[in-house]
């Protein structure tokens, strides 16, 4: 029962697991390419930890294995990098076979100069840093509790009580849930605030302020707009978090979301009018007549901006006075969201996604050898023309080619010993199309 003995048992179990992972990665006849995943977090005792996982392919299936969780007092890029290297050291991995890092977008992890990914590139020169697609998407787009619950029971006894969700900047789905629940429980929220506005002190001031803001057409319109936008983005969010999604589907999800927002922006389907009708229905239901809070006199733009188009300003904004102002607000929200998507989902720098599409038989670019040259050059892999032509014909000739929607199915179908061997690399490895699929 001694905690010293328990610690020894845990260390022995961890050592055994690491040995099994190392065996799996080294037992295959061909070199195993791998990627490193890492994140820093706090445990229940508020200690800062670094978690490290490795992702690789074993027997035709993607494997992700946790390697360790180590505490660190140094959360600088250098400190985190050193911890990651210490965790990886027992595996004895070949640095030239590391093809990617996956970290969050914090500057300490993603910085091109001095970030963790930059420091680790000195050890793993062929690795490509990937900022989690779901995390990026999430970045584009947070009382009186007892009485709130009690009013729900009184006003809606037929349904279970619900809680408002805390909005999280790194999880778009939390914002979607928050907006949806505010809309769903708007009557309960208004009643709760109305009760507390009849009390005294700071509670009354806070309740009055919130009540005034919520009883405006502008706020109801914003709730309806963001509920609509979040519902659309939720499909992409859940898709990007799916463990079964392939890179070409990632592209499709993001491009579909962009097209949806563009359709909203050009209003070809009358989406603005639909949002406006729903807003007015809610206003009638809750007897809301105010357009916006009373604003101070409208501020004039400085002369230096007279020839510019200003979409937003710091400080107080102009009051919403008519449906034309709401349309301008609708356009501004969509323009900002599309700009964020285009900024965070830039062109495929290394051509990896385009190369993946060129290898999948269901893609319109299948068999386009030019598309695989950039990542092959990045990872030091040479595939000759004859071999790629043979690979293309080999896949076309398979009767079940439609059952190969991702690279994993292709990897299963293309045994490494089928394809002709090229000249060995400096490490002694032979590279073929099979290696390209693994990367």
Order of alpha helices (4+ residues) and beta strands (2+ residues): alpha-beta-beta-beta-alpha-beta-alpha-alpha-beta-alpha-alpha-alpha-alpha-alpha-alpha-alpha-alpha-alpha-alpha-alpha-alpha-alpha-alpha
